[in-house]
Amino acid sequence: MDPAHDRGVVLQFRGTRKSAMRPGGLLRSHPPVAAELTEDAKLNAEWDLLIRVASHAWSWRDPESLDTLEHAVTRLRSWVARDWSA
């Protein structure tokens, strides 16, 4: 068997393609958290968002996806800092 075949296929694309996920793109498209939600529900929604943007960053592997992931982690870091400082 050809070893090059085992590694898969790499496709070359012309030019640069902007990801559909711009910094904060998923964050903006995510429905706003309703004011009546509990703090725990808001925090859970932030963790759910982190999983989604991490999956997108892993799939796309582009700078915009990583920016979005970094923004989600930054938002969570403030929640975690408040919880652990209490």
Order of alpha helices (4+ residues) and beta strands (2+ residues): alpha-alpha-alpha-alpha
